[in-house]
Each structure stands twice: as C-alpha cells, then as structure tokens.
Amino acid sequence: MKLAVTSKGDRLNSTLEPRFGRASYILIVDTKTLEYEVLDNKNNKNSFKGAGIQAAAMVSTHGAEVLLTGFCGSKAFETLEASGIKVVNDQSGPIINVVQKFKQGNAVFAGTANKERYW
C-alpha cells in the first residue's frame, strides 16, 4: 500500500508537517518496503489559494491510497475523497513512527475534514 505523509523534511526520520496543503514535502511511502518518493510541495505551499486541492491532485497522481497528516481542509478532503484516497488526521511525530503506527492498525479514517476553509 502507498501512503502519502505530509512532512517538514525529505526523509523518513523527518517530522510530520501538520498542514496538508502547506506542507513542505509529501512523502509517498510503500508500507511493505518502506521505500519512498519525495514530492516537493513548494509550489502548492506558496500558492495564494487552492494549496490543498493542488496537493490532493498531486498525491492522487502518485498512487497514494491513504493520506496521513495533521489537518486537512474541506476542499482538499473532498478532492481526496473523490480520488478514493482515505484520510487519517491528527497525526504527529517522526514520519517513520507514524507509518509504523498505521501499519499496526492504529489509524482511524476521517469522515470529514478537520480544518475549516479559509474563504
């Protein structure tokens, strides 16, 4: 399974970035091998608006099935949901720990966004 994880850095020992659309990086992690691909989210992070929607589209094109993040806005959540990507909010800590916790079955899939729209 491929997980998308919002990150402050470009390594598995980096800290999870709580903001989905404004994360510096998004790591696409294979849960079986722990191999990962780094997506630079700089363009979305610095955009005036629509960062979450654009980040959601990027995650979708890289084959992620689940997003692990801290906060996900409503428009981003709707975009992810339409792409068939499940969301696990309220995550924190090193990426590797968050991924291991998910692999152990300790994740609750969100039914709605946990961050309001900015506009």
C-alpha positions as CSV (number, residue, x, y, z in Angstrom):
1,M,0.0,0.0,0.0
2,K,1.2,3.5,-0.7
3,L,0.8,6.2,2.0
4,A,1.1,9.9,1.4
5,V,2.6,11.6,4.5
6,T,3.0,15.3,5.0
7,S,6.5,16.2,6.1
8,K,8.7,19.0,7.2
9,G,11.7,17.3,5.6
10,D,12.6,14.8,2.8
11,R,13.5,11.7,4.9
12,L,11.6,9.1,6.9
13,N,13.1,10.5,10.1
14,S,11.7,13.9,9.4
15,T,8.8,15.3,11.5
16,L,5.3,15.2,10.1
17,E,4.0,18.5,8.9
18,P,0.5,19.1,10.4
19,R,-0.8,21.2,7.4
20,F,-1.6,19.2,4.4
21,G,-1.8,21.7,1.6
22,R,1.0,23.9,3.0
23,A,3.4,21.0,3.8
24,S,7.0,21.5,2.5
25,Y,7.1,17.9,1.3
26,I,4.8,14.9,0.9
27,L,6.4,11.5,1.1
28,I,4.8,8.6,-0.8
29,V,5.8,5.6,1.3
30,D,5.4,1.9,0.4
31,T,4.2,0.2,3.5
32,K,5.8,-3.2,2.6
33,T,9.3,-2.0,1.7
34,L,9.4,1.5,3.3
35,E,10.9,2.8,0.1
36,Y,9.6,6.3,-0.5
37,E,9.4,9.1,-3.1
38,V,9.7,12.7,-2.1
39,L,7.2,15.2,-3.6
40,D,8.3,18.8,-3.3
41,N,5.2,20.7,-2.4
42,K,6.8,24.2,-2.7
43,N,4.5,25.5,-5.5
44,N,1.4,24.5,-3.5
45,K,2.8,25.6,-0.2
46,N,3.4,29.2,-1.5
47,S,0.2,29.5,-3.6
48,F,-2.3,32.2,-2.7
49,K,-5.2,29.7,-2.5
50,G,-6.1,26.2,-3.6
51,A,-3.0,24.7,-2.0
52,G,-4.9,21.7,-0.5
53,I,-6.7,21.0,-3.8
54,Q,-3.5,21.0,-5.8
55,A,-1.7,18.9,-3.2
56,A,-4.5,16.4,-3.3
57,A,-4.3,16.2,-7.1
58,M,-0.5,15.6,-6.8
59,V,-1.0,12.9,-4.2
60,S,-3.6,11.2,-6.4
61,T,-1.4,11.1,-9.4
62,H,1.4,9.3,-7.4
63,G,-0.9,6.4,-6.5
64,A,-1.4,7.1,-2.8
65,E,-4.3,5.2,-1.2
66,V,-4.2,6.9,2.3
67,L,-3.1,10.3,3.5
68,L,-1.5,10.7,6.9
69,T,-1.5,14.3,8.1
70,G,-2.3,16.6,11.0
71,F,-5.0,18.8,9.4
72,C,-6.9,18.6,6.2
73,G,-9.2,21.3,4.9
74,S,-12.7,20.6,3.5
75,K,-11.9,21.3,-0.2
76,A,-8.8,19.1,0.0
77,F,-10.7,16.4,1.8
78,E,-13.4,16.4,-0.9
79,T,-10.8,16.2,-3.6
80,L,-9.0,13.3,-1.9
81,E,-12.3,11.5,-1.2
82,A,-13.3,11.9,-4.9
83,S,-10.0,10.3,-5.8
84,G,-10.6,7.4,-3.5
85,I,-7.9,8.4,-1.0
86,K,-8.7,7.9,2.7
87,V,-7.5,10.4,5.2
88,V,-6.1,9.9,8.7
89,N,-5.9,13.3,10.5
90,D,-4.4,14.3,13.9
91,Q,-1.1,12.6,13.2
92,S,2.2,13.9,14.7
93,G,5.8,12.8,15.3
94,P,8.5,11.3,13.1
95,I,7.3,10.0,9.7
96,I,8.7,6.5,10.4
97,N,6.7,6.3,13.6
98,V,3.5,7.5,12.0
99,V,3.9,4.9,9.2
100,Q,4.6,2.1,11.7
101,K,1.6,3.1,13.8
102,F,-0.5,2.9,10.7
103,K,0.9,-0.5,9.8
104,Q,-0.1,-1.8,13.2
105,G,-3.7,-0.9,12.5
106,N,-3.8,2.1,14.9
107,A,-5.4,4.5,12.5
108,V,-8.9,6.0,12.4
109,F,-10.0,7.1,9.0
110,A,-11.6,10.6,8.9
111,G,-15.2,11.0,7.8
112,T,-14.8,14.7,7.3
113,A,-12.2,17.5,7.2
114,N,-10.8,18.7,10.5
115,K,-9.8,22.2,9.3
116,E,-12.2,24.9,8.1
117,R,-12.0,26.6,4.7
118,Y,-10.0,29.8,4.6
119,W,-12.6,31.5,2.4
